Amino acid sequence: MSTSPITLNSLVPDVLSRLEENEENGPIFYSLVNEVLPELVDAMFEASLLTGIVQATNVRVTLPAFQNYFSYSGTFTEGGASITVPAGVVAGLRLKAPYPIRKVSLKGLSDVIPGWQNTAPSQQLRAWFPLGTSGFGIFPALSVESDVVMDFIVSPAPVPRPYNVNIPVPFPEQYTDAFSMLAATLLRSKELGNELAEAQIILNQFLEKMRELSVYQNRLDSLVYTQSSGSQAQTSMRTIL
């Protein structure tokens, strides 16, 4: 039996309860559209970036030849090419061609291989690196147009403001109570005194919960196969992409 995903409407009462607001007729001291809903969406974005859970996986991406830099929309000032990716992409997570390609940082690549941009194009990739939330780069450039497979973090709410209560919450159940926790905390932090001090405590609790869930998410992504079966089964080591 399939069930519909929960929406922001399901989380609003918990936020209002934490704020000691009116739950039946809507908030009095806070604006539902301009404050409560935006903070709930911000909480989902925080969870996405901290745990990397809202993903578009196994997306086929075409990389033009003779390019080191690729933008998710538009082009970079130093050159490069724009590629087609799913709507709402926030950042790239993994790249396979079809084997996993090592993920590095731009600084790390430049430190190890100065002038790597001048390396002759090849048909085989050796590394790739994120460029913030705008795009990514590869080393070396490809000598022919090639298809690769990528995983992306995507926006949990790819719609513009003003938000409405019908926006879906694309997270497992263990995440959802943290959203109302953070939303109420961010709203209460606007007040001074004891409210602000307590908000900081709850913010730390949210971050700790996200840390625990990030370990859980990494466990899901890292499980490829086991070295044995039964009670002695152990997860194999996996290269960090």
N, C-alpha and C positions, 0 to 999 in steps of 0.2 A: 504494500500500500504506500503510495507516494504522498508526501506532505509538502505543503507550500512553505517556502522560506519565510522566516519571521521578518518583520519590517521594523522601521524605527518606531512605529506606533506602539509596538510591544515593549519597547524600552523606556518610553517617555514616562509612564507612571513611576518606575523605579527612580528615575532622575528627580522627579518632582517630590517624591517621598524623601529622598536624601536632602533635598533643599527645604523640606518642611513647607512645601507649596501646596496650592489647591489642586488635587488630583482629579476631581470630578468636572470642574468647569474650566480647567486650564490654569496656568500660572498667573499670579497677580504681579509679583515683583520682577519676574523675568519674562522676556518675550519668547514664545514658543518658536516662532519662525526665525527670529534674528539672533537668538542666543542658544536655546536648548538644542534644537536640531543641528545647527552648525557645530556645536561642541561634540555631539554624538558622532557626526561624520568625521570630525578631526580625530576623535578617539579611534575610529576604524582605520584611519590613515596611519596613526601612530602604531597600531597593532600590525598593520601590513608591513611597515618599514622595519619594525623591531623583530618580527618573527618570519617575514617573508612568506606568508601563507596564501594570500590571494594571488593565484598564479594562472597564467596562460601557458600551458606546457606543449612541447613538441610542435612548435609553430615553425613552418617552413619559411625561410627568409632567403631571398635572392640577393647575393652580394655582387655588385659590378666589379669588373676587373680593374686593376691598377689604382685601387683606392685603399687607404689605410684607415680612414675615418668614415663613420656612418651615423647619420642623424635620424632620430625617430620622426622628426618633422622639420622641414627646411634643410639648410646646410650650415656648416660651421664657417667662420670667417677665414680659417686657414685652409679651406677646401674640404673635399669629401663629397659624399653622395647621400641623398635622402632615400630611405628604404621604407617599404610597406610593412607595418606592424599592426597588431590588434589595437582597437580603440582603447584609450585609457591606460596605455603602457606608462609605468612609472620608471622602471629600471630593468635592465637585463640581468638574469641570474646565471644562466649556463648557455654554452654553445657547443654543439656537436657537429662533426663534419665527415662521416657520421659518428666517428669516435669522439670521445670527450676531448675538448681543447683546454689546455691549461689556462686558468684565469690568473692574471697578474695585475699590477698597478702600472699606470703610465710612468710614474717616477721610478719604480723598480725596474721596468724594462729599460729605461734610459740609463739607469745606473749600471746595469749589467752589460748592455749593448749600446754604447754611445753611437749616435747617428744611425740607429736602426731603421729610420725612415728611408735611408738610401740603399737598404738591402734589395737585391734584385727580386722582382715578383716570382712567385712559385705557385705550383698547383697544390701545395700542402701547407696548411696553417700550423704554426708552432705555438701561438699564444693569442689571447685576446684580453682586452682591458675595458672596464666601464669608463665612460666620460660623464660623470655626474648622473643626472636624470635626463640628459639630452640625447645620449647616444653611446657609441662604443667604438673601439678601434681594434684592428687585427695586425698581427705580425707573422710573416711578411704580407705585403699586398698579394692578391691572387692574380695569376697571369691570365686566367679565363673567368668569365662569369660563372659563379657556382652557387648551388643551393646548400644552405646549412640548416640545422634544426636548433631552435632556441627556446628557452623558458624565460618568462617575464613575470615580474611583479606588476599587477594591473590595479588600477584605481578601484577601491571597493564601492565607490559611489560616483560613477563617471557622468554626472549631470551637473549643470551649473546651479548656483543659488538663484532664487530662494529654494531651499530644500522643502520637501513635504514628507509627511509621516508614512507615505507608502513606499519609500525607498527600501529595497531589500537589504538584509544584513547577511552578506555572503560568507559567514564564518561558522565553524562548528559551535555547538552549544557551550563548550567550556570557555569560550572567549567572551560570550555576550554580556555576562554580568560585569566584566571589567569595563565595558563601554559606558554604562551608566555611572559606574564608579568614577571614571576619569572625567566624564562630562560634568557631573556635579562638583567634582573637585576644582575643575577649571573655572566654573561659575562662582564658586564660593571664594576662590582666590582673589576675586575682585574686591572682596570685603577686607577690612583690616582687623587687627587684633587677633583674638583666639581663633576666629574663622580661618584666617590666613595660615596660622600655625598648624591647625588641624589639617588643612588642605595639603600642606607639604607632607605630612605623615601619610596621608592616603595616596598621594602621588607616588611616594616611594613604594607603597604596597602594590600599586599598579605596575610599576617598573619591575618589581620582583616577580610578579605573576607573568609578565611578558618574557622575562628571562627564562622562567620555567617552561613556558610554552614554546619558546624558541628552541630549547633543547629537545622538546617533544617533536617539533617540526623537523629539526635536523635528523632526528632518529628516523622519521618517516622517509625523508629524502635519501638517507644514507643506506637504507636496507636494500641491498642488491641481491644477495644470495647468502646462504649459510654454509659453513664448512662441514657441518655434520647434521644429524637429525636427532629428534627426541630431546631429552632434558639436557643433553650436553651441547645443544646447538649454540653457536656463537656467530655474531654478525661479522662479516668480513670487513677488513679495512677498505676504505674507498678514498680515492684521490679527491681532494677538495677542489671543486670546479670553480 
